[in-house]
Structure formats: C-alpha cells, structure tokens
Amino acid sequence: MYYSRLKFLLVCIVLFFSFFSFAQEKKFLFTQTKMGSPLNIIIVEKDSINATILAQQCFQLVDSFNHIYSDYDSTSELSKLYNGKINLPIKVSTALLDILLVSKKAFEKSQHSFDISIGQLSLLWRKSRKDHQFPSAAMVAEAKNKVGFQYLQIDSTNKTVSILKPSLRLDLGGIAKGYIAQKMIDFLLFKGVQSALVDAGGDISMSGAPPHSNGWVVAVNVPEQTDELLNTQLSLQNISVATSGDAYQYIVHDGKKYAHIIDPRTGYGVSFQRNVTVIAKDGATADWLATACSILPIKTAYAVAKQANAEVFITVLENGKIKPYQTNGFKNYWQKK
C-alpha cells in the first residue's frame, strides 16, 4: 500500500537496554512487519509486561488502520469506495474521513504537488518497476487523465465521500505511515507513556526524550545510499521526522533514474537525485511534506514547509558531490558535539 521510505537509522537508542539507576526505567524494543516494512516501537517503561501489552495494542491499532487505508487490500474501506456508485455520497468512518481531510489540506498547501488521487499513476509505475518496463508516453497520459482531487467530494458534516469520476483511485501511501505513527504515539501518551518512539518504515514520531538524554538520536542517509550516513545526527523529542529519496525504489530509462515519487502534475517520477528530511509537529505533516519537497523546486519547498510550521533539510547529489540545503530552523535540531 504505502510508498517505501528511505529509512532513518536510529542511533544509540536500540542496542542499549540497561536499567537506569534513578527510575529503573528501561528501553523496550518491539518489531513487526507492518504495511510492507519493519515497524519498530521503543517504549521507555519500568515494567516489561506492561510495555509488551502496550506494544501489542499498538500493533493492533496499526492493523485496524491498515484495514481502512490499504489500497492493496480489496476488502479495505478505501477500496470499497471504488465499488460504490459514482456521484453517490458514501458514508465513511471517522478514521477515513480524518485522513482524507488532512490530505485535502496537504494538497492545497503543497501547491498540488501532493495528491492522493494519483492512484492510477501509482498502479502504472508500480507495475513498470516490477516488470522493468518503462511505460509509453500514451500510457502515462492516460493514467494522468484519471487523476484529480476535484473528483473527490468530501462532506465532513455528514461524513460522506463522493467519487465524481469512475476511474478515480486514491493512494494514501504518502501520508498514512506518518499519520499512523503519530496515532501510536498519541495512544501511548494516553496510556501514560511519556517517552516512546515509533519508526514506521522511516516515518518517525516520538514523545519525550529518554531519561538522562537530550533527545532521541537519529541519523540521516547520504543521497543515493542505503547504508552510508551523514556525519552529523539529529537530536529530537516531541516531534516527527520523515525522509524521502530514490535509493530503494526507482526505474532507469535511457540512462535516467525515475524515483517512485510521482509528480501528479507531470505523471512521471522525479528524476533529480535528492534526499529530503522533514521535521514537523506531527507524523502526517512530516510524511506528506517529505513527498512534496521531493517534487518542488528547493525555494518553493522552503516556502511550503514554512507555511506548515516545519523545517526541511535537502541534500542533492551534483557531479558526485553532496550539496546541502536547509531552512533556518533546521540547524537547531542537529546534535551538539
């Protein structure tokens, strides 16, 4: 269902499970494969049994959201939207309504570079990468003609959604992982856990810093690399961070690399070598901004991030050299040496 994200590598937080002398709190790590990638939960707790119960409840929460949002699951609530009649209001759950409303705001704020109505383009490029067959211009144009947020009518008062075009298909891959990661952190806070981190395939949300630390330490990949890291790291708490790049999913055509990140305005995957890291107040915002800032010109990406009260760090590979760009506030999150 979801776009694969260029993963952050968590540093100095996963392998150390020793007890703290003051509060006897411990970091407990739980991992399961969810939404097509490993999902990691780190809970700071005194009681291992309670931590395990909370982690299992979080995984169950993920499953419940996935059964609503997945476009791979033909029985999901999202998929059932396509089985309804055109122009007929369909009653939707609060969970689906909420993410659609958030996606609509993201579409507007991103200057239409983030668009969940790209489902037909997603299917086309997904198949192209699988078959190693670059689509023709006619195929791209046909799929692009089936895209348009204006064909999705959302009635928040009556909690209904109307599909206005029979070929419209939604893809929540650029927002759902971040949205769900945030919901898990919110759930843990409700349960009294003040320090936790959720890594949903590279979309990370966290609450307070672990005891005796200034924050959760997160490293960022070098552009075009899956394992090589930048020399500097981030120190974060009570915030979300997401990254986007083309190191994992792409297709090469005539010597040009097309990423899995699709520009809905052109119908093609972005072709410049860029890695984007976004720090935002919540997981959904960080997630969709990472996609939008991968598509937009750098100065425009800065402006969009500022409007969303977020910070962005962009690294571009030019002639074999890394060229960094960052908004003014991003530097405040680098770990002090």
N, C-alpha and C positions, 0 to 999 in steps of 0.2 A: 504493500500500500504506500509506504512512505519513501520519500527520497532518501538515499543513503547519504549520510553526512560525513564530511572529513572530520574524523574523531579528534577530540581533545584527548591528550594523555594526562591522566591525573597523576600528579607528582607528590610524593612524600605523604600520602594520606591513606593508601590502600594496604601497604605492607606492614604498617605499624599498629599492632593491636594490643599493646601493653597497657596495663591499668594505670590510671593517673592516681597519684598518692593522695590528692586532696579530696576529690569527689568519688573516686573509684569508678569513674566512667570509662567506657571502652568504645572503640570504633568497631562496629559490626558491618561486614560487607556481605551483601546478598546479590546474586547474579542469576538471571534467567534470560532466555532468548524471547524477546517480545517485539512485535512489529517489524520483524525481519532483521533484527540486530540485537546484540547483547544489551541488556538493560541492567545497570548497576545502581544499587541503593546502598548508601553508607549512613548508618544510624548511630548516633552517639547516645549510649544508654548505659545504665548500671546493670540492668537485668537482661541476660541473653535470651531468656524465654520470651520476655515482653518484646524485645527487639525482633525476634523471629516472627512472633504473631503479627506485629505491625508491618513487617516486610511482606508477609503473605497477603495481608489485607491490601497493601499497595499493589501487588501483582494482580490481585483480583480486580482492583479498580482499573488497572490497565486493560485487562481483558474485557471489562464491561464497556470501556470507551472504544476499544478496537472493534467491538461488535456493532458499534454505532457508526464509526468513521471510516472503516475499511472499504476501499474500492476493489480489493482482491476478493473479499467475501461476498458472494452473491446474496447471502441472507442478511447482510448488514442493513441498518436503517438507511444509510446513504444510498446503497444500491437499490433499495426498494423505491426510492424517489423516481427512478427511471421507469418503473413498472406502472406508475400512475398515469392518469390521463393528462394530456397537455392542456395548459391554462386552467387546470382544476386545482384549487387550494388543497394541499395535503397537510394534515396535522402532523407535527413533528415533536420529538421530545425536547425538553428544556436544554439538554446537553447538545443536541444537534443545532437547535436554534441559536444557542450562545456562540458556538464556534463559527457559524455562518455569519452572524452579526459582526464578530471580531474580524472575520475575513473580508467583509464588505468595507469596514473601516480601513483595513490594510490595503485593499485595492485602491481606495481613494487617496490615502496618504502616500502610497508608493508611486504615484503618477502612472497607475495602471501596469506597473512592471510586475506586481504580484497579483495573480489572478487564478482563483481556484477553479474557474470554468475551463481550464486548459486540458481537461480530462482526455479529449480525443487526441490532442497532440502528445500527451503523456503516453497513451497507448501506442501511438505510431512510433515514437522514439524508443520506447521500451522494447518493442518488437525488433526495431532496427539494430539496437545494441545486441540483443540476443542472437539474431540471425547474422550479424556482422554485414548487414546490407544497408547502405545509405539510401534513404528514401528519395524519390524523384521530387522535383520542384512541384509537380502537379499534385503529388500525394500530400506534400506539406501544405499547399494552398487549400486543398480540400479539407484537411483536418482543421486548419486555421479558420476556415469559414464556419466551423461548428463551435467556435469559441466566442464568448461574450457574456460578461457579468450582467449586462442589461436584460438577458433572457432568464435571469433568476430573480424572482419576485419574493421578497421576504416580508411577512406581516408579523411583526413582533407582538402586536396586541392580541391577535387571535392564534398566535403560534402556528402559523401555516407557511408553507413554501409552495410556490407555483413555478413549474418549469414551462417557459414560454416558447421553447424551441425543441422539437422532438429529438434532435441529435445532441443536445447539450449533455455533457458529462462532467462531474465535479471530481477534483483531485485535491484532497486535503494534505498531501504529502509535505508541503512547505510550511505547515503550521501546526499540525496535530501533535507531533512528538514534543515540541516545546510546550504546547498547551497542556498536554497530559503530564509532562514532568512537573510543571507548576502546580497542577492539581494534586499531585502526590505530595509535594512539599506542603501545600496548604492543609492536606489531610493530616500529615504528621504533626504540624503545628497545632492543629485542633486537638490532637491526641496528647499534647503536652511535650512533644519532642522539639527542643529549641535549636538543636544542631543536627543537620542532616544534609545530604547531597544526593541528587538523582541525576544520573547520566543516561539519557535515552538516546543511545546511538550518536552521541556528540552534541545533543541539545541538553544543556546542563542547567538545572535550577538548584538553589541551595538556600538554607536558612542561616542561622548564626554560625560563627566560626567555631571550630573545635576548641575545647579547653586548652589554655596555655598557648594559643596561637593567635595571629592577627587575621587569619582568614584561610579559606581553602586555597591550596596552591594548584594552579592549572597551567599546563604548558601548551604551546601552540605549534602546529606543524609548519614546516617550511613549505612554500608553494611547490606543487607537483610531487611532493614527497609524502609517503605514508608513515615513515618512521623517524625521519630527521626532524629535530626540533629547533626552534629559535633559542638563542642563548638566554634570553630573558623570559621570566614567567609572570603569571598574573596572581595576585592575592585578592580573593573575593569573599564577600559574605552578604547574605540577604539580597540576592540579586540573581540574574540569569545570564547565561552566555551561550552563544551558538556560533558555529563556524561553517563555512561553505567553501567548496572548492571542487576541482575536477580530477583529483588523484585517484579516485576509486571508480567512477562510472563515466565513460565517455566513448565516443566513436571517432575514428580517424578517417578522413576522406580527402584525397588529393593532398596529403601531407598536412592537413589542417585538423586540429583537435576540437571536437564539439562536445561540450560538457553536458551532463544530464539536466543542468539547469536551463530551462526553456524560457526564452523571451517571448511572451504571448503576443507581442506587437509584431514580431517577425516570423514566428513559428519555428525558429531554429534554436538549438542550444548555443549558449555563449561560447565564443571561440578564443577569447583572450585568456592568458594564463594569470589567474588572480585567485588569491586566497583571502577570504573575508572573515573577520571576527567581530561579533557584535555583543556589547554588554548593555542589557536593558533591565527595566524594573520587573518584567515578568517573562516567562518562557515563551509564550505565544509571540510577543513582540520581538524578542531576540531571534526567533525562528524565521518569521516572515521577512524581517529586515535583512537577515543574512542572505536570503534569496534576492531580495530587491537590490541590495548593494552589490551583488554579484553581476547584476544586469546594467544598472545605471552608470553613467559617467561618474567619476570619483567626486567631483564637486557637487553634483546633484545628489549623490549618495550621502554626502555630508549633510546637506540641507534636509533630506528626508529623515535621517537619523536624529537631527536636532529637533525637528518637529515632534518626533516620538519620544523625546527626552532620553535618547540613547547615545552611546558612543560607539565608534566604529574604527577598526584597525584593518587596513588593506595592504597586502603585500603583493607586488606584481613582479613577475619574472621577465626581465628585459635583457636580451642578449646574454643570457646565462647568469645575470646578476639580480639579486633581490633588491627591489626598490620599495621602501615602506612609506605608507601614508597613514595618518591618524588624526582624528578630531582632537581638539584641545584637551577635553576632559579625559580622554582615554589614558593619557600618561599617568594619571593618578592611581591607576589600578595595577601598574607594573610593580612587582615585588621589589622592595627596597633592599639593596645589598649592604 
